Amino acid sequence: MRKPQEEGVSPLGPCDGGGEGEADVGAVTIPEEKEVDLKPCIRSRVVLSGLRDDMWTEEHAATLDLFLKDVSKQLLVVYIDEFAGLKVEQTMPHQEQKQLTYFIRHETAEITAENFQKTVQFGTVRRPYIDSLMRILNSVFLPRLFHNTNWPESIKNEFFSEIYHFMTSLTDTRSKMKGRTVLYIPIEALSMEPEVVVKDKALVQRLESE
């Protein structure tokens, strides 16, 4: 007698894709349609100091389900409040928290086990938030943007100029909070040869404007 297949999370994990289950009916193979529980995709990516499994409740699970299934819900935040304990919400907290894990859905995109990595942007920020935001931008997002060579030149120049203005403002705000003056140094040209930089008029203009 064939041992029945056990149900549960595949060895690849709930968010890494995998084949559909199948049920044998005589000589015909009919694919089984099962609703995949994607909540572990969220929970496994929440990185908060002091978080325990027993802190998760049915109310939290319902909020996770709503975010995963409703394409109009674009934001999910998870944090541990000093007084209220673990919070799972779809808006940013009104009071600053020590740590916060966020999940951002691509606009109106349906989330599946196969596309989770491409559809949901997530991360954890720690207080002070501005310092944490600047580290993420400078180490993760900006290098990828600056090394993208597929954009039309006009769009690239306009977008990068706006990025520079934002980073300058962010750097200025951060430095004022610490009681000192710090100038933003663009990282766009750090990996480029000087001979290449001086020939890029748009880049030189962006650098000089800062």
Buried (B, 14 or more C-beta within 10 A) or exposed (E): EEEEEEEEEEEEBBBBBBEEEEEEEEEEEEEEEEEBBBBBBBBEBBEBEEBEEEEBEEEBBEBBBBBBEEBEBBEBBBBBEEEEEBBBBBEEEEEEBEBBBBBBBBEEEEBBBEBBEEBBEBBBBBEEEBBBBBEBBEEEEBBEBBEEEEEEEEEBBEEBBEBBBEBBEBBBEBBEEEEEEEEBEBBBBEEEEEEEBEEBEBBEEBBEEB
